Amino acid sequence: MRDAEWQLREPELYAWSSNDGSISIASRDRDGDDQYELIVHNAAGEQVDELSSERLAGDRPARWKDALAELHLVARRSALIEALPTTAGHTASAS
Amino acid sequence: MTDAPEKQRLMTLARLLTAATASREVDWQAREPDVYIWESSAGSVSVASRDRDGEPPFELAVYNPAQERVDELGSALLDDDQPAPWNDALATLYRAARRSALRADDIVEALIVALPAASEDGEAEQERSFRRLTRRVAAQGEETE
């Protein structure tokens, strides 16, 4: 089983790419705080959609707040593991 | 600037277009960066970020079939420095039009399809991460031996 592997693009911003486009998840202020932004880019790198965990009108928490926080956590973990040096014949995702 | 009837009509147009865009009943086209167009037989509508940076202020323009500009509505602050009542409607329409023109739903769907299938044995993400980490560390150990 191959996991989706994320890459650290800049501090607190992690990205996963495919042929169709890419997704990034970032701490909004790049400070690891619990406000996150998910951004979708097309294959040309244009931003086509976004989802933020900022509070909604009426100071209500967004329904997707927890999902973004969880994604940030797993993306960060994946990117940090991927950032470890590799040796010939070994990869982090090899079964 | 007053909340004149023509502005109310344009605000209504913006809201209806947003709803129709969200339900994918209308499609927008990108004519130039940060300018999106919807065309019908009765005319066309454009919505744009005025400074072409994806940020407010936004501008809505209405054209007749001959491409003559017949009306417009822009994000504004009123005399008391309060945001105009149509500002939110323009911002929401801009985002919906951009999503439509850039085919955001199709890309999101393609990315969902491109994702590796979830583990079928219920292995937790954290456990898998630790296994990957262990492999990396083990590989490092082998190299240094």
gemmi code that builds the backbone of each chain (N, CA, C; Angstrom):
import gemmi

chains = {
    "A": [
        ("MET", (0.831, -1.195, 0.000), (0.000, 0.000, 0.000), (0.874, 1.256, 0.000)),
        ("ARG", (0.645, 2.136, -0.944), (1.451, 3.348, -1.015), (0.638, 4.499, -0.433)),
        ("ASP", (1.253, 5.246, 0.482), (0.569, 6.372, 1.098), (0.730, 7.618, 0.232)),
        ("ALA", (-0.189, 8.569, 0.429), (0.006, 9.880, -0.182), (1.170, 10.549, 0.535)),
        ("GLU", (2.162, 10.943, -0.212), (3.347, 11.519, 0.406), (3.376, 13.029, 0.180)),
        ("TRP", (3.541, 13.743, 1.248), (3.516, 15.201, 1.228), (4.933, 15.741, 1.268)),
        ("GLN", (5.056, 16.935, 0.741), (6.361, 17.590, 0.748), (6.261, 18.944, 1.429)),
        ("LEU", (7.315, 19.266, 2.143), (7.404, 20.585, 2.768), (7.804, 21.584, 1.690)),
        ("ARG", (6.920, 22.525, 1.389), (7.216, 23.509, 0.348), (7.798, 24.796, 0.933)),
        ("GLU", (7.279, 25.172, 2.080), (7.801, 26.309, 2.829), (7.370, 26.091, 4.266)),
        ("PRO", (7.904, 26.850, 5.210), (7.562, 26.577, 6.609), (6.054, 26.515, 6.837)),
        ("GLU", (5.624, 25.412, 7.413), (4.215, 25.186, 7.757), (3.307, 25.062, 6.533)),
        ("LEU", (3.859, 24.792, 5.369), (3.038, 24.578, 4.170), (3.467, 23.262, 3.530)),
        ("TYR", (2.519, 22.351, 3.418), (2.787, 21.011, 2.920), (1.953, 20.776, 1.669)),
        ("ALA", (2.522, 20.077, 0.695), (1.840, 19.912, -0.590), (1.881, 18.464, -1.041)),
        ("TRP", (0.790, 18.079, -1.695), (0.716, 16.773, -2.345), (0.325, 17.032, -3.792)),
        ("SER", (1.010, 16.385, -4.717), (0.792, 16.646, -6.139), (0.420, 15.387, -6.883)),
        ("SER", (-0.382, 15.569, -7.904), (-0.651, 14.494, -8.856), (-0.613, 15.120, -10.247)),
        ("ASN", (-0.845, 14.313, -11.283), (-0.827, 14.857, -12.641), (-1.931, 15.886, -12.871)),
        ("ASP", (-3.012, 15.794, -12.103), (-4.163, 16.671, -12.306), (-4.055, 18.003, -11.584)),
        ("GLY", (-3.145, 18.080, -10.633), (-3.040, 19.302, -9.853), (-2.370, 19.012, -8.530)),
        ("SER", (-2.577, 19.882, -7.591), (-1.951, 19.677, -6.287), (-2.813, 20.285, -5.194)),
        ("ILE", (-2.539, 19.842, -3.993), (-3.232, 20.348, -2.815), (-2.170, 20.805, -1.827)),
        ("SER", (-2.409, 21.934, -1.222), (-1.514, 22.336, -0.135), (-2.348, 22.574, 1.115)),
        ("ILE", (-1.740, 22.300, 2.238), (-2.379, 22.583, 3.523), (-1.366, 23.368, 4.333)),
        ("ALA", (-1.819, 24.453, 4.904), (-0.883, 25.335, 5.599), (-1.529, 25.914, 6.841)),
        ("SER", (-0.692, 26.186, 7.784), (-1.109, 26.994, 8.913), (-1.235, 28.421, 8.385)),
        ("ARG", (-2.399, 29.038, 8.577), (-2.698, 30.284, 7.884), (-1.617, 31.346, 8.077)),
        ("ASP", (-1.175, 31.492, 9.294), (-0.154, 32.508, 9.574), (1.243, 31.907, 9.621)),
        ("ARG", (1.359, 30.660, 9.109), (2.653, 29.966, 9.068), (3.290, 29.881, 10.458)),
        ("ASP", (2.440, 29.747, 11.468), (2.964, 29.723, 12.833), (2.532, 28.461, 13.574)),
        ("GLY", (1.936, 27.498, 12.849), (1.507, 26.266, 13.486), (0.254, 26.431, 14.329)),
        ("ASP", (-0.343, 27.619, 14.290), (-1.578, 27.846, 15.037), (-2.702, 27.027, 14.406)),
        ("ASP", (-3.857, 26.976, 15.042), (-4.893, 26.050, 14.594), (-5.839, 26.650, 13.546)),
        ("GLN", (-5.375, 27.632, 12.783), (-6.149, 28.142, 11.658), (-5.466, 27.643, 10.379)),
        ("TYR", (-6.195, 26.861, 9.599), (-5.571, 26.206, 8.451), (-6.252, 26.611, 7.149)),
        ("GLU", (-5.491, 26.502, 6.067), (-6.006, 26.772, 4.730), (-5.648, 25.599, 3.825)),
        ("LEU", (-6.650, 25.062, 3.166), (-6.422, 24.056, 2.133), (-6.591, 24.762, 0.792)),
        ("ILE", (-5.636, 24.602, -0.089), (-5.706, 25.256, -1.392), (-5.516, 24.210, -2.480)),
        ("VAL", (-6.370, 24.295, -3.502), (-6.298, 23.378, -4.644), (-5.746, 24.143, -5.844)),
        ("HIS", (-4.745, 23.587, -6.476), (-4.166, 24.172, -7.687), (-4.408, 23.230, -8.859)),
        ("ASN", (-4.592, 23.797, -10.048), (-4.674, 22.945, -11.227), (-3.254, 22.575, -11.683)),
        ("ALA", (-3.183, 21.813, -12.773), (-1.873, 21.335, -13.217), (-0.967, 22.482, -13.647)),
        ("ALA", (-1.566, 23.622, -13.986), (-0.766, 24.787, -14.377), (-0.324, 25.604, -13.173)),
        ("GLY", (-0.735, 25.169, -11.998), (-0.332, 25.884, -10.791), (-1.254, 27.013, -10.390)),
        ("GLU", (-2.371, 27.170, -11.122), (-3.319, 28.221, -10.755), (-4.154, 27.775, -9.559)),
        ("GLN", (-4.376, 28.670, -8.633), (-5.231, 28.358, -7.492), (-6.682, 28.316, -7.970)),
        ("VAL", (-7.355, 27.184, -7.768), (-8.728, 27.059, -8.250), (-9.741, 26.956, -7.122)),
        ("ASP", (-9.305, 26.631, -5.928), (-10.265, 26.519, -4.834), (-9.524, 26.596, -3.512)),
        ("GLU", (-10.249, 26.928, -2.480), (-9.630, 27.013, -1.161), (-10.683, 26.762, -0.096)),
        ("LEU", (-10.197, 26.335, 1.045), (-11.072, 26.094, 2.189), (-10.289, 26.508, 3.423)),
        ("SER", (-10.915, 27.347, 4.236), (-10.213, 27.869, 5.403), (-10.964, 27.482, 6.661)),
        ("SER", (-10.217, 27.338, 7.736), (-10.879, 26.959, 8.991), (-11.251, 28.172, 9.819)),
        ("GLU", (-11.215, 29.354, 9.217), (-11.597, 30.533, 9.998), (-13.081, 30.460, 10.364)),
        ("ARG", (-13.437, 31.156, 11.396), (-14.800, 31.066, 11.911), (-15.780, 31.707, 10.931)),
        ("LEU", (-16.997, 31.158, 10.922), (-18.022, 31.626, 10.013), (-18.778, 32.793, 10.635)),
        ("ALA", (-19.705, 33.350, 9.843), (-20.540, 34.431, 10.357), (-21.243, 33.965, 11.633)),
        ("GLY", (-21.371, 34.877, 12.558), (-21.979, 34.505, 13.829), (-20.977, 33.832, 14.759)),
        ("ASP", (-19.691, 33.903, 14.372), (-18.599, 33.347, 15.176), (-18.748, 31.841, 15.374)),
        ("ARG", (-19.350, 31.181, 14.370), (-19.500, 29.728, 14.455), (-18.256, 29.054, 13.884)),
        ("PRO", (-17.801, 27.962, 14.501), (-16.673, 27.231, 13.907), (-17.117, 26.544, 12.617)),
        ("ALA", (-16.221, 26.518, 11.638), (-16.541, 25.848, 10.371), (-16.641, 24.340, 10.604)),
        ("ARG", (-17.552, 23.695, 9.884), (-17.739, 22.240, 10.035), (-16.479, 21.482, 9.662)),
        ("TRP", (-15.687, 22.054, 8.762), (-14.516, 21.362, 8.240), (-13.247, 21.683, 9.042)),
        ("LYS", (-13.390, 22.404, 10.134), (-12.219, 22.826, 10.919), (-11.394, 21.606, 11.374)),
        ("ASP", (-12.059, 20.614, 11.929), (-11.339, 19.448, 12.442), (-10.679, 18.668, 11.311)),
        ("ALA", (-11.371, 18.587, 10.163), (-10.800, 17.851, 9.024), (-9.509, 18.521, 8.542)),
        ("LEU", (-9.514, 19.847, 8.499), (-8.310, 20.552, 8.071), (-7.183, 20.377, 9.085)),
        ("ALA", (-7.524, 20.424, 10.354), (-6.502, 20.241, 11.400), (-5.898, 18.843, 11.308)),
        ("GLU", (-6.748, 17.847, 11.067), (-6.250, 16.470, 10.968), (-5.369, 16.304, 9.727)),
        ("LEU", (-5.825, 16.899, 8.611), (-5.018, 16.815, 7.385), (-3.663, 17.487, 7.586)),
        ("HIS", (-3.661, 18.647, 8.230), (-2.392, 19.332, 8.488), (-1.460, 18.446, 9.303)),
        ("LEU", (-2.016, 17.768, 10.282), (-1.206, 16.904, 11.144), (-0.572, 15.761, 10.348)),
        ("VAL", (-1.384, 15.069, 9.541), (-0.833, 13.918, 8.811), (0.084, 14.376, 7.677)),
        ("ALA", (-0.237, 15.514, 7.055), (0.632, 16.026, 5.989), (1.982, 16.421, 6.568)),
        ("ARG", (1.960, 17.060, 7.717), (3.207, 17.476, 8.367), (4.050, 16.244, 8.721)),
        ("ARG", (3.375, 15.242, 9.269), (4.089, 14.015, 9.655), (4.705, 13.359, 8.411)),
        ("SER", (3.902, 13.264, 7.351), (4.379, 12.651, 6.111), (5.565, 13.431, 5.547)),
        ("ALA", (5.434, 14.756, 5.507), (6.496, 15.581, 4.909), (7.780, 15.485, 5.717)),
        ("LEU", (7.663, 15.424, 7.017), (8.863, 15.363, 7.836), (9.570, 14.020, 7.661)),
        ("ILE", (8.793, 12.955, 7.494), (9.404, 11.651, 7.243), (10.055, 11.638, 5.871)),
        ("GLU", (9.345, 12.198, 4.881), (9.895, 12.230, 3.525), (11.176, 13.041, 3.470)),
        ("ALA", (11.293, 14.003, 4.369), (12.461, 14.880, 4.337), (13.708, 14.189, 4.873)),
        ("LEU", (13.517, 13.039, 5.551), (14.683, 12.316, 6.050), (15.529, 11.834, 4.878)),
        ("PRO", (16.829, 11.810, 5.036), (17.686, 11.333, 3.937), (17.358, 9.895, 3.596)),
        ("THR", (17.487, 9.530, 2.339), (17.256, 8.146, 1.907), (18.592, 7.506, 1.548)),
        ("THR", (18.573, 6.179, 1.565), (19.751, 5.444, 1.098), (19.340, 4.638, -0.093)),
        ("ALA", (20.284, 4.225, -0.896), (19.978, 3.475, -2.114), (19.163, 2.231, -1.776)),
        ("GLY", (18.090, 2.031, -2.533), (17.295, 0.828, -2.362), (16.278, 0.902, -1.258)),
        ("HIS", (16.220, 1.988, -0.540), (15.253, 2.121, 0.532), (14.446, 3.401, 0.323)),
        ("THR", (13.128, 3.287, 0.476), (12.295, 4.482, 0.520), (11.336, 4.339, 1.680)),
        ("ALA", (10.837, 5.489, 2.138), (9.963, 5.445, 3.309), (8.683, 4.700, 3.035)),
        ("SER", (8.250, 4.671, 1.778), (6.958, 4.057, 1.494), (7.080, 2.633, 0.983)),
        ("ALA", (8.293, 2.126, 0.870), (8.451, 0.764, 0.362), (7.798, -0.226, 1.301)),
        ("SER", (7.146, -1.225, 0.750), (6.469, -2.190, 1.612), (7.435, -3.284, 2.015)),
    ],
    "B": [
        ("MET", (-22.940, 57.201, -2.409), (-23.597, 56.187, -3.223), (-24.859, 55.703, -2.520)),
        ("THR", (-25.930, 55.654, -3.225), (-27.192, 55.249, -2.612), (-27.521, 53.813, -2.993)),
        ("ASP", (-28.400, 53.230, -2.208), (-28.846, 51.871, -2.463), (-30.013, 51.937, -3.449)),
        ("ALA", (-29.756, 52.422, -4.656), (-30.786, 52.702, -5.646), (-31.385, 51.407, -6.185)),
        ("PRO", (-32.593, 51.513, -6.778), (-33.250, 50.297, -7.303), (-32.393, 49.538, -8.304)),
        ("GLU", (-31.636, 50.255, -9.149), (-30.817, 49.535, -10.130), (-29.714, 48.725, -9.444)),
        ("LYS", (-29.235, 49.237, -8.329), (-28.221, 48.472, -7.592), (-28.853, 47.251, -6.936)),
        ("GLN", (-30.072, 47.423, -6.468), (-30.793, 46.271, -5.916), (-30.976, 45.197, -6.985)),
        ("ARG", (-31.279, 45.609, -8.204), (-31.474, 44.634, -9.290), (-30.174, 43.911, -9.602)),
        ("LEU", (-29.083, 44.653, -9.605), (-27.787, 44.017, -9.880), (-27.377, 43.095, -8.738)),
        ("MET", (-27.718, 43.475, -7.522), (-27.417, 42.600, -6.383), (-28.236, 41.314, -6.498)),
        ("THR", (-29.477, 41.447, -6.922), (-30.308, 40.260, -7.143), (-29.708, 39.390, -8.245)),
        ("LEU", (-29.255, 40.030, -9.325), (-28.599, 39.277, -10.416), (-27.383, 38.529, -9.888)),
        ("ALA", (-26.595, 39.202, -9.073), (-25.388, 38.563, -8.532), (-25.761, 37.355, -7.683)),
        ("ARG", (-26.759, 37.493, -6.867), (-27.136, 36.375, -5.995), (-27.703, 35.203, -6.797)),
        ("LEU", (-28.534, 35.505, -7.783), (-29.103, 34.425, -8.596), (-28.011, 33.724, -9.407)),
        ("LEU", (-27.079, 34.515, -9.918), (-25.973, 33.914, -10.678), (-25.101, 33.047, -9.772)),
        ("THR", (-24.902, 33.478, -8.552), (-24.119, 32.673, -7.613), (-24.805, 31.327, -7.372)),
        ("ALA", (-26.118, 31.369, -7.149), (-26.860, 30.127, -6.903), (-26.806, 29.212, -8.124)),
        ("ALA", (-26.993, 29.796, -9.313), (-26.973, 28.984, -10.536), (-25.578, 28.422, -10.795)),
        ("THR", (-24.559, 29.176, -10.436), (-23.187, 28.697, -10.611), (-22.895, 27.550, -9.649)),
        ("ALA", (-23.340, 27.723, -8.411), (-23.096, 26.684, -7.409), (-23.762, 25.371, -7.808)),
        ("SER", (-24.916, 25.464, -8.449), (-25.614, 24.244, -8.870), (-25.188, 23.818, -10.284)),
        ("ARG", (-24.189, 24.463, -10.815), (-23.589, 24.138, -12.115), (-24.596, 24.245, -13.255)),
        ("GLU", (-25.520, 25.173, -13.100), (-26.474, 25.426, -14.189), (-25.901, 26.431, -15.177)),
        ("VAL", (-24.943, 27.211, -14.739), (-24.268, 28.134, -15.652), (-22.765, 27.913, -15.542)),
        ("ASP", (-22.078, 28.132, -16.646), (-20.631, 27.979, -16.698), (-19.980, 29.318, -17.023)),
        ("TRP", (-18.901, 29.584, -16.369), (-18.140, 30.812, -16.600), (-16.873, 30.490, -17.383)),
        ("GLN", (-16.385, 31.496, -18.065), (-15.134, 31.378, -18.809), (-14.155, 32.429, -18.304)),
        ("ALA", (-12.877, 32.072, -18.305), (-11.844, 33.043, -17.945), (-11.374, 33.729, -19.220)),
        ("ARG", (-11.561, 35.025, -19.312), (-11.142, 35.771, -20.505), (-9.740, 36.348, -20.346)),
        ("GLU", (-9.441, 36.717, -19.134), (-8.106, 37.202, -18.796), (-7.954, 36.956, -17.307)),
        ("PRO", (-6.752, 37.044, -16.783), (-6.574, 36.732, -15.360), (-7.516, 37.544, -14.469)),
        ("ASP", (-8.240, 36.808, -13.644), (-9.139, 37.413, -12.662), (-10.323, 38.157, -13.264)),
        ("VAL", (-10.673, 37.827, -14.508), (-11.911, 38.336, -15.119), (-12.679, 37.127, -15.655)),
        ("TYR", (-13.908, 36.944, -15.192), (-14.698, 35.776, -15.559), (-16.011, 36.228, -16.194)),
        ("ILE", (-16.408, 35.511, -17.248), (-17.533, 35.909, -18.076), (-18.576, 34.804, -18.128)),
        ("TRP", (-19.831, 35.220, -18.001), (-20.941, 34.303, -18.287), (-21.750, 34.919, -19.419)),
        ("GLU", (-22.007, 34.116, -20.433), (-22.717, 34.625, -21.603), (-24.056, 33.930, -21.767)),
        ("SER", (-25.059, 34.717, -22.159), (-26.350, 34.151, -22.550), (-26.805, 34.891, -23.803)),
        ("SER", (-27.910, 34.465, -24.365), (-28.393, 35.121, -25.584), (-28.821, 36.560, -25.310)),
        ("ALA", (-29.154, 36.856, -24.049), (-29.620, 38.205, -23.710), (-28.483, 39.173, -23.418)),
        ("GLY", (-27.283, 38.649, -23.291), (-26.158, 39.507, -22.957), (-25.139, 38.712, -22.172)),
        ("SER", (-24.253, 39.405, -21.512), (-23.242, 38.711, -20.729), (-22.937, 39.491, -19.455)),
        ("VAL", (-22.312, 38.776, -18.530), (-21.939, 39.366, -17.244), (-20.480, 39.035, -17.003)),
        ("SER", (-19.755, 40.009, -16.530), (-18.388, 39.729, -16.097), (-18.259, 40.074, -14.627)),
        ("VAL", (-17.418, 39.328, -13.960), (-17.075, 39.672, -12.575), (-15.559, 39.582, -12.480)),
        ("ALA", (-14.982, 40.562, -11.838), (-13.523, 40.665, -11.831), (-13.033, 41.232, -10.507)),
        ("SER", (-11.809, 40.885, -10.231), (-11.083, 41.542, -9.147), (-10.481, 42.807, -9.763)),
        ("ARG", (-10.836, 43.963, -9.252), (-10.464, 45.210, -9.924), (-8.963, 45.339, -10.146)),
        ("ASP", (-8.193, 44.910, -9.146), (-6.739, 45.029, -9.269), (-6.104, 43.752, -9.809)),
        ("ARG", (-6.965, 42.829, -10.260), (-6.494, 41.559, -10.858), (-5.580, 40.785, -9.907)),
        ("ASP", (-5.936, 40.822, -8.629), (-5.134, 40.115, -7.633), (-5.960, 39.105, -6.850)),
        ("GLY", (-7.201, 38.891, -7.291), (-8.064, 37.931, -6.605), (-8.648, 38.450, -5.306)),
        ("GLU", (-8.400, 39.682, -5.012), (-8.855, 40.261, -3.750), (-9.853, 41.388, -4.028)),
        ("PRO", (-10.633, 41.776, -3.015), (-11.530, 42.919, -3.200), (-10.718, 44.176, -3.525)),
        ("PRO", (-11.307, 45.163, -4.149), (-12.711, 45.255, -4.543), (-13.017, 44.453, -5.812)),
        ("PHE", (-14.292, 44.046, -5.916), (-14.750, 43.292, -7.073), (-15.680, 44.164, -7.914)),
        ("GLU", (-15.745, 43.832, -9.201), (-16.581, 44.590, -10.118), (-17.450, 43.641, -10.929)),
        ("LEU", (-18.705, 43.944, -11.000), (-19.623, 43.201, -11.873), (-20.012, 44.145, -13.002)),
        ("ALA", (-20.009, 43.636, -14.234), (-20.427, 44.458, -15.378), (-21.404, 43.656, -16.224)),
        ("VAL", (-22.378, 44.368, -16.777), (-23.404, 43.750, -17.630), (-23.254, 44.307, -19.044)),
        ("TYR", (-23.302, 43.406, -20.019), (-23.144, 43.791, -21.424), (-24.359, 43.335, -22.216)),
        ("ASN", (-24.717, 44.109, -23.225), (-25.781, 43.657, -24.122), (-25.198, 42.699, -25.156)),
        ("PRO", (-26.051, 42.122, -26.021), (-25.517, 41.149, -27.001), (-24.490, 41.749, -27.949)),
        ("ALA", (-24.495, 43.077, -28.081), (-23.505, 43.734, -28.946), (-22.215, 44.029, -28.199)),
        ("GLN", (-22.118, 43.488, -26.978), (-20.904, 43.649, -26.153), (-20.728, 45.071, -25.634)),
        ("GLU", (-21.822, 45.858, -25.662), (-21.741, 47.190, -25.068), (-22.001, 47.082, -23.571)),
        ("ARG", (-21.221, 47.784, -22.803), (-21.376, 47.760, -21.349), (-22.594, 48.593, -20.988)),
        ("VAL", (-23.546, 47.980, -20.293), (-24.794, 48.695, -20.002), (-24.973, 48.985, -18.516)),
        ("ASP", (-24.241, 48.299, -17.653), (-24.393, 48.578, -16.222), (-23.229, 47.958, -15.465)),
        ("GLU", (-23.006, 48.427, -14.276), (-21.927, 47.873, -13.467), (-22.208, 48.120, -11.985)),
        ("LEU", (-21.542, 47.303, -11.194), (-21.675, 47.421, -9.737), (-20.327, 47.029, -9.152)),
        ("GLY", (-19.829, 47.870, -8.283), (-18.522, 47.587, -7.689), (-18.561, 47.599, -6.179)),
        ("SER", (-17.650, 46.848, -5.589), (-17.508, 46.901, -4.139), (-17.224, 48.350, -3.750)),
        ("ALA", (-17.820, 48.776, -2.663), (-17.680, 50.187, -2.296), (-17.855, 50.368, -0.799)),
        ("LEU", (-17.359, 51.488, -0.333), (-17.663, 51.936, 1.016), (-18.637, 53.102, 0.885)),
        ("LEU", (-19.644, 53.106, 1.705), (-20.639, 54.166, 1.648), (-20.152, 55.389, 2.429)),
        ("ASP", (-20.997, 56.411, 2.435), (-20.591, 57.685, 3.037), (-20.145, 57.543, 4.483)),
        ("ASP", (-20.783, 56.641, 5.221), (-20.427, 56.482, 6.631), (-19.291, 55.465, 6.806)),
        ("ASP", (-18.585, 55.193, 5.706), (-17.451, 54.259, 5.712), (-17.872, 52.821, 5.985)),
        ("GLN", (-19.120, 52.533, 5.800), (-19.610, 51.174, 5.958), (-19.560, 50.464, 4.603)),
        ("PRO", (-19.284, 49.145, 4.605), (-19.295, 48.433, 3.317), (-20.690, 48.446, 2.695)),
        ("ALA", (-20.736, 48.590, 1.386), (-22.021, 48.595, 0.683), (-22.708, 47.251, 0.870)),
        ("PRO", (-24.030, 47.241, 0.874), (-24.759, 45.991, 1.122), (-24.526, 44.924, 0.062)),
        ("TRP", (-24.006, 45.306, -1.105), (-23.781, 44.319, -2.169), (-22.354, 43.788, -2.190)),
        ("ASN", (-21.516, 44.267, -1.288), (-20.114, 43.805, -1.309), (-19.999, 42.290, -1.135)),
        ("ASP", (-20.721, 41.768, -0.173), (-20.640, 40.321, 0.065), (-21.146, 39.538, -1.142)),
        ("ALA", (-22.206, 40.032, -1.763), (-22.763, 39.331, -2.940), (-21.746, 39.297, -4.075)),
        ("LEU", (-21.024, 40.390, -4.280), (-20.006, 40.418, -5.333), (-18.837, 39.485, -5.007)),
        ("ALA", (-18.430, 39.471, -3.750), (-17.314, 38.590, -3.362), (-17.701, 37.125, -3.541)),
        ("THR", (-18.909, 36.797, -3.158), (-19.367, 35.406, -3.275), (-19.493, 35.011, -4.744)),
        ("LEU", (-20.016, 35.923, -5.568), (-20.132, 35.629, -7.003), (-18.745, 35.475, -7.629)),
        ("TYR", (-17.823, 36.328, -7.259), (-16.461, 36.229, -7.814), (-15.871, 34.854, -7.527)),
        ("ARG", (-15.989, 34.407, -6.286), (-15.408, 33.096, -5.931), (-16.086, 31.965, -6.698)),
        ("ALA", (-17.419, 32.047, -6.806), (-18.156, 31.005, -7.531), (-17.772, 31.007, -9.015)),
        ("ALA", (-17.670, 32.199, -9.602), (-17.315, 32.294, -11.027), (-15.907, 31.773, -11.275)),
        ("ARG", (-14.995, 32.106, -10.388), (-13.620, 31.625, -10.546), (-13.567, 30.096, -10.457)),
        ("ARG", (-14.283, 29.537, -9.476), (-14.313, 28.078, -9.340), (-14.845, 27.442, -10.625)),
        ("SER", (-15.913, 28.039, -11.160), (-16.525, 27.492, -12.376), (-15.561, 27.603, -13.555)),
        ("ALA", (-14.989, 28.771, -13.751), (-14.119, 28.997, -14.918), (-12.870, 28.122, -14.864)),
        ("LEU", (-12.358, 27.893, -13.674), (-11.140, 27.094, -13.547), (-11.448, 25.620, -13.327)),
        ("ARG", (-12.726, 25.280, -13.442), (-13.157, 23.876, -13.339), (-12.679, 23.235, -12.030)),
        ("ALA", (-12.888, 23.962, -10.949), (-12.402, 23.496, -9.642), (-13.003, 22.155, -9.256)),
        ("ASP", (-14.291, 21.971, -9.501), (-14.920, 20.701, -9.107), (-14.296, 19.527, -9.848)),
        ("ASP", (-13.997, 19.718, -11.137), (-13.398, 18.633, -11.910), (-12.002, 18.294, -11.376)),
        ("ILE", (-11.269, 19.328, -11.010), (-9.911, 19.093, -10.498), (-9.963, 18.423, -9.135)),
        ("VAL", (-10.846, 18.897, -8.276), (-10.981, 18.269, -6.956), (-11.364, 16.801, -7.117)),
        ("GLU", (-12.285, 16.526, -8.030), (-12.700, 15.143, -8.255), (-11.530, 14.311, -8.781)),
        ("ALA", (-10.765, 14.874, -9.702), (-9.607, 14.143, -10.249), (-8.576, 13.873, -9.159)),
        ("LEU", (-8.391, 14.828, -8.266), (-7.434, 14.628, -7.173), (-7.928, 13.552, -6.209)),
        ("ILE", (-9.222, 13.530, -5.975), (-9.778, 12.483, -5.110), (-9.523, 11.110, -5.735)),
        ("VAL", (-9.763, 11.013, -7.048), (-9.538, 9.741, -7.743), (-8.053, 9.362, -7.721)),
        ("ALA", (-7.186, 10.371, -7.811), (-5.746, 10.100, -7.872), (-5.161, 9.688, -6.532)),
        ("LEU", (-5.897, 9.934, -5.450), (-5.377, 9.571, -4.131), (-5.227, 8.067, -4.013)),
        ("PRO", (-4.175, 7.630, -3.351), (-4.067, 6.192, -3.089), (-5.279, 5.723, -2.293)),
        ("ALA", (-5.702, 4.484, -2.560), (-6.849, 3.945, -1.829), (-6.510, 3.839, -0.354)),
        ("ALA", (-7.528, 4.030, 0.475), (-7.311, 3.931, 1.913), (-6.955, 2.503, 2.277)),
        ("SER", (-6.190, 2.378, 3.341), (-5.796, 1.056, 3.809), (-7.028, 0.223, 4.121)),
        ("GLU", (-7.046, -1.008, 3.631), (-8.233, -1.848, 3.829), (-8.201, -2.600, 5.145)),
        ("ASP", (-7.026, -2.694, 5.750), (-6.965, -3.456, 6.987), (-7.150, -2.581, 8.221)),
        ("GLY", (-7.527, -1.348, 8.015), (-7.822, -0.489, 9.140), (-6.584, 0.044, 9.853)),
        ("GLU", (-5.444, -0.140, 9.222), (-4.230, 0.350, 9.863), (-4.301, 1.866, 10.019)),
        ("ALA", (-4.019, 2.332, 11.201), (-4.145, 3.752, 11.471), (-3.042, 4.530, 10.779)),
        ("GLU", (-3.377, 5.748, 10.380), (-2.395, 6.602, 9.711), (-1.145, 6.762, 10.557)),
        ("GLN", (-1.337, 6.937, 11.855), (-0.166, 7.142, 12.705), (0.743, 5.905, 12.718)),
        ("GLU", (0.112, 4.720, 12.734), (0.907, 3.488, 12.717), (1.703, 3.383, 11.420)),
        ("ARG", (1.059, 3.719, 10.312), (1.753, 3.658, 9.030), (2.914, 4.651, 8.996)),
        ("SER", (2.670, 5.832, 9.578), (3.741, 6.817, 9.611), (4.928, 6.305, 10.402)),
        ("PHE", (4.641, 5.683, 11.532), (5.741, 5.163, 12.341), (6.480, 4.052, 11.596)),
        ("ARG", (5.757, 3.236, 10.843), (6.429, 2.183, 10.075), (7.346, 2.788, 9.022)),
        ("ARG", (6.839, 3.838, 8.354), (7.671, 4.501, 7.349), (8.894, 5.138, 8.001)),
        ("LEU", (8.677, 5.742, 9.154), (9.788, 6.360, 9.869), (10.810, 5.306, 10.274)),
        ("THR", (10.318, 4.161, 10.751), (11.219, 3.085, 11.169), (12.064, 2.606, 9.999)),
        ("ARG", (11.425, 2.481, 8.819), (12.178, 2.046, 7.635), (13.279, 3.047, 7.298)),
        ("ARG", (12.926, 4.323, 7.378), (13.911, 5.352, 7.067), (15.099, 5.275, 8.027)),
        ("VAL", (14.778, 5.168, 9.312), (15.840, 5.131, 10.310), (16.674, 3.868, 10.141)),
        ("ALA", (15.996, 2.747, 9.837), (16.721, 1.496, 9.626), (17.651, 1.616, 8.432)),
        ("ALA", (17.166, 2.253, 7.378), (17.995, 2.433, 6.193), (19.217, 3.274, 6.521)),
        ("GLN", (19.026, 4.286, 7.336), (20.156, 5.112, 7.759), (21.169, 4.284, 8.543)),
        ("GLY", (20.642, 3.405, 9.419), (21.518, 2.579, 10.239), (22.354, 1.638, 9.389)),
        ("GLU", (21.721, 1.046, 8.368), (22.442, 0.132, 7.483), (23.554, 0.853, 6.747)),
        ("GLU", (23.292, 2.089, 6.368), (24.286, 2.834, 5.610), (25.504, 3.176, 6.469)),
        ("THR", (25.273, 3.403, 7.757), (26.380, 3.819, 8.611), (27.158, 2.632, 9.170)),
        ("GLU", (26.602, 1.418, 9.022), (27.313, 0.243, 9.547), (28.538, -0.082, 8.692)),
    ],
}
model = gemmi.Model(1)
for chain_id, residues in chains.items():
    chain = gemmi.Chain(chain_id)
    for i, (resn, *xyz) in enumerate(residues, 1):
        res = gemmi.Residue()
        res.name, res.seqid = resn, gemmi.SeqId(i, " ")
        for name, pos in zip(("N", "CA", "C"), xyz):
            atom = gemmi.Atom()
            atom.name, atom.element = name, gemmi.Element(name[0])
            atom.pos, atom.b_iso = gemmi.Position(*pos), 0.0
            res.add_atom(atom)
        chain.add_residue(res)
    model.add_chain(chain)
structure = gemmi.Structure()
structure.add_model(model)
structure.setup_entities()
